[in-house]
Amino acid sequence: MRIHLDYDGDYNQDDAALRQWFVREVGAKTQRATRNTMNLAKTNAPVDVGTLRNSHRQDPVRISGWIIDSAVAATARHALWVHEGTGPHPIRPRTKKVLSWKGPGGRVFARSVMHPGTTARPWLLNAARVAAGAEGFSVTEA
């Protein structure tokens, strides 16, 4: 999730007072929205062993001209798959010739199995909508 603001209003590039207001007020709102998004995302992240929850990172707020930018990310390897879901896909062994598991009728062996896919759990997008919405921002998917 990336927060990117670009002021679209009428302004004079040389208006120092407006620029100070923009940096102070909108920068502070962006900082709060980013921090609250991360906190809410960590709280609402699906938890199995905690790797996903512990992988959340917050970028500092960056200001360049009339653009304010920040981001929150979950860096766990499986974060995107959990957030966006997956379609059906085959599972194959990585280091052995066959997969093996204990089934109801005894040990089962297979060269591959078909995983049915997983439902999306967009905890980060939902957190951004709540936290940024509380600061007056609207969140759209890129």
N, C-alpha and C positions, 0 to 999 in steps of 0.2 A: 504494500500500500504506500503510495507516495502522495504527499500533499504538495500541490503546486498552485500557487496563487499568482495571478497577473492582474493588476488593477486595470479595469476597463473604463473607468470614469473619465470625465474631462479633467485634465490637469495640465499645468504648465511644468515642463521638465525642470525648470529653474526654481520652482516654488519650494523653498527650503522648509517652510513651516508645514506644508502638506507632506513632504517627504519625511520629516521628523515624526509626524503623526502616524504615517503609514508604517514606518519601521517600529515605532513604539507600540501602537495599538494592535495592528494586524500581526506584527511579529509575536507579540505576547499571546494573542489568540491562537496563532499557529503552534506556538510552544505548548500551550495547554491542550490543544486538540491532539497533538502528537503524543504527549505524555499520557493523556487519558486514554487514547486509542491503545497504546501499548499495555497499559495496566488492565484495561478491560479485555483485550485480546488474550493476555496471559491468564486471566481469570476464567475466560470462556473457552480456551483451547481444549480440544479433546485430549484426555489423558489416559495413557496406557502405563508407561513407565516414567513419564515426565520429560522425555527428550524434546518433544515439540514445544511444550510450555516453556522450558528453559532456553529455547533457541531464539526467543524474541529479542530484537535489537532496535534501538531508536537512533536515527541520525540526528545530528544537531541541526537547528534551523539555520539555513543559509540565505542571505539577502544579497541580491545582485541587481542593482538598479531598482526597478519597480516589480521585481519578481522575488517571491519568498518561497522557499522550498524546504521540505523535510520528508522523512520517510520512516516507516515502521516495517520491519520484515521479520519473518520466521525463517531461520536459516537451516532448520533440520532438513535432511535429505528428502524426507517423505512429506514435507509441509505442503507442497503444491498438490500432491496426490490426495491428501486429506481435504484440503481446502476446495479443490475443483472437482474431486471425485475421479473415478476411473471407469472406463468401459470394460466390457468383457475382454480378458486377455489370457493367453496361455502361461502357465507356470512350468518351468523346466528346471532340472537340477543344475546347479552351478559347478559343483566339484565332483559329483558322483555320476554314475550312468543312469540311475533311476531314483525316483522319489520313493519314500517309504514312510508309512504311518500305520498305527494300530487302528484297525476298523472294528466294527461290531462282530465280524466273523473271523477275526484274526489279522495278521500282518498283511498289508496291501502294498503292492509295488506298481509303479507306473512311470513311463518315460516322460509324460507330461499330464497336466490336468488343466481344465478350463476354469479360470476364476470368473465368477459372474459379474465382477465389477463392484464398485462402492459408490454410495451416494455422497454427493458434495456436502461438506460441512463448512461453509464460509464464515468461520468465526472472526477472521480478521476484517473482512469487508463489513460484517455486521457491527463490529466494535467501532470501526471508522465512522459508520453512519450515525451511531449513537453519540460518540464523543465529539466528532466534528459538527454534528447537527446541534449539539448543545452550545457550540460557539458561534452558531449562525451560518456555518458552511453547509453546502449540499455536496453529497458524495455521489459520483457517477462511476460506472465501471469503464475503464479505458478500453 
